[in-house]
Amino acid sequence: MFDGRREFERDGEELCAVATSVLRSGAYILGPEVGALEEEAAAYLGARHAVGVASGTDAIALALRAAGVQPGDTVVTSSFTFFATVSAVLAVGATPALADVDPDTLCVDPASVEALLDRLSSEGRCVGAVVVVHLYGQTPDMEEVAEVTTAAGVPLLEDAAQAFGARWDDRHAGTLGVAGCFSFFPTKNLGAFGDAGLVTTDDDALADRLRLLRAHGSRVKYVHEQVGTNSRLDALQAALLRVRLRGIDEALAARRAHAARYDAAFAGVDGVEPVRTGARRVHTYHQYVVRVGSDRDELRRRLRERGVETAVHYPVPVHMQPALAHLGYCGDDLPVAAEAAERVLSLPMFPSLSDEEVDYVAGQVAASL
Ligand SMILES: *Cc1c(COP(=O)(O)O)cnc(C)c1O
């Protein structure tokens, strides 16, 4: 699915050189490396501010707090995402309300968000934010989403953990709402060598609140204006990410080329249907995902025997997670997400895959159906 050792070798010498220089510098948390990464990431993405934090999960939780979400508020998000999106909502004391997804892209369905916001408003619930998820590396229809959130007067946040470099029209994911939340978990499009994250925003006051929140609410040492947390980014991760950021366009181009090769191989093959790319979107293919018609577990077992590792993102939609049973959902409530969870299959995807490996995987999938 992902080979971290091979990915390291793409620019290993430079990575070792910058790591050594950070180790020799004596400065390990925040500082000039983090400042430089923030500036370079903001410039690349076209955001006014970027604030480095400890993880993608923290990026979402801190962005929710900085955007004014209060304990007891409701936060609307997609039911088809990595659980961290919802953990972050729960971490700030808010209650998640889950929307269904578009059957083509599996990103949130704006009509489902609209219906949910109407229902929550009629129940008198206070909605603090809508968090869209750029699933697998592409955005939902951001024009429709923005129409719905603007009409409801609710701040729009982006979980762009899988979408560094993705675009809606000519704008980058992470710059389409009040704040964009990125993860640099090692397997992500821009991957660190440990946990790391980032929040982007054009709002000066929001950026200032984020900087306070990530460092115990303190601007002047030992004076705490607010109760924040420790979510600082390490200098080592920032320095390594700066190297990776210089190669991001090449890495994304490789992912897109692999995706195009898989698409071509599966054209006309019954029983494998690639998740579609929506109009006006530039996809980053954090994951390459197909829907399969046959018994997925059996297919995975056969592929494993032929040396092909696969994954399922995600086998249980958020609304059916045991940890959220208290919210009272049943599977039928969000049928598109429930169906997708039974059918999706992610294939190997990372920049240093070779064309021969992609062809081998595609051939083995077609032969194992
Ligand atoms: C990876 C991921 C996160 C969490 O990021 P971490 O850095 O692992 O905390 C959140 N949301 C989505 C959609 C993700 O894929």
The ligand as an SDF file (V2000), in Angstrom:
LIG
                    3D

 15 15  0  0  0  0  0  0  0  0999 V2000
   -5.0820   11.2730    8.5870 C   0  0  0  0  0  0  0  0  0  0  0  0
   -6.4000   11.9230    8.7470 C   0  0  0  0  0  0  0  0  0  0  0  0
   -6.7130   12.7040    9.8780 C   0  0  0  0  0  0  0  0  0  0  0  0
   -5.8530   12.7650   11.1070 C   0  0  0  0  0  0  0  0  0  0  0  0
   -4.5620   13.1500   10.9400 O   0  0  0  0  0  0  0  0  0  0  0  0
   -3.4510   12.6940   12.0220 P   0  0  0  0  0  0  0  0  0  0  0  0
   -2.2680   13.4850   11.6160 O   0  0  0  0  0  0  0  0  0  0  0  0
   -3.2720   11.2270   11.8790 O   0  0  0  0  0  0  0  0  0  0  0  0
   -3.9550   13.0890   13.3700 O   0  0  0  0  0  0  0  0  0  0  0  0
   -7.9210   13.3640    9.9050 C   0  0  0  0  0  0  0  0  0  0  0  0
   -8.8030   13.2570    8.8950 N   0  0  0  0  0  0  0  0  0  0  0  0
   -8.5600   12.5050    7.8150 C   0  0  0  0  0  0  0  0  0  0  0  0
   -9.5770   12.4460    6.7340 C   0  0  0  0  0  0  0  0  0  0  0  0
   -7.3630   11.8030    7.7100 C   0  0  0  0  0  0  0  0  0  0  0  0
   -7.1290   11.0330    6.6370 O   0  0  0  0  0  0  0  0  0  0  0  0
  1  2  1  0
  2  3  1  0
  2 14  2  0
  3  4  1  0
  3 10  2  0
  4  5  1  0
  5  6  1  0
  6  7  2  0
  6  8  1  0
  6  9  1  0
 10 11  1  0
 11 12  2  0
 12 13  1  0
 12 14  1  0
 14 15  1  0
M  END
$$$$
